[in-house]
Amino acid sequence: MRSEERTEGAYRIYASAIKAPGGKGFVAAVVVKRIHGDSGHAREAFRHESLAGGHRWPSPEAAKLMAVAMAQQVIRHEPHRLKG
């Protein structure tokens, strides 16, 4: 598994590329955590472990890019999907 982290406003995005079953390609997964206060404590707000219906991306970079894009979409345009 290969991961990438980035901050988007009050959220921390953890994007991952997981080797697909059978070893051909990578599946995108993402966890979004809401950062609380100055302490930096974070609580999970969104999780999706098989983005795009489990589509296999040709590289880990492509899978992570998809995961980050999905997280940004949810944060910016679909906040109703975020937990507390």
N, C-alpha and C positions, 0 to 999 in steps of 0.2 A: 504494500500500500504506500502511496506517495501522497503527502499532504501539503497544504498551503494555508496560511492564516492571513487575514487582513481585517482591518477595522472599517466599518461603514456606519458613520454616525455613532449612535449609542449601542451598536451591535458589533460582535466579533464573529467573523465568518471562518469556519473551518471546512475547507474544500478538500476532498480526497478523490484519488483515482485508485480503484481497486481492480486487481487483475481479474478479468472475466473468467467464469468457469470454462474449462477447456483450454485456457491460456491464450485465447485469441482476442486481443484488445483489452480495453479498460472500461469499467463501469464508473459513473460519476455518483458521488454521495456528498451530502452537505449537512452540517450542523450549524445553526445560528444561535448565539448566546447573547442575551441582553446584559450589558455591563451596567452595574448599579453603583452609583456614587464614586467617590474618590478612592475607595478601597480596591476597586477593580474587580470586586466579586461579580461573577457572571452566572446567570441562570438560563438553562436551555429554553429557547423560544420556538424553535422550528428544527425539524429533522426529516431528511428524506434520504433513504439509503440506496435507491435505485432510480435515479432521475431518467427522464425520457423513456420510461418503460423498460429500463435495463439495456438501452441501446449500447452497443459496444463502440467505443471511440478508439481510433487507431493509435493514439499516444496518450500517456498520462497527462501531458500538458493540455490536450484537447478536452479530456474529461474534467480536469480541474477548472478550465475556463468555463465550461458548461455549468459546473456546480456553483461557481462564483456568480455567474450571470443569473442563475435561478434564485440564489439568495438575495441578490440586489433587487430583482423583480419583486420578490415577496416583501422585502423591507420597504421599498419605495412605493409600490402600487397595490399591494395586497396585505396591508397590515392586519386585517381581520384573521389572517392565517397564523399570526404570531401568538404564542401563549403568553399570558401575564407578563 
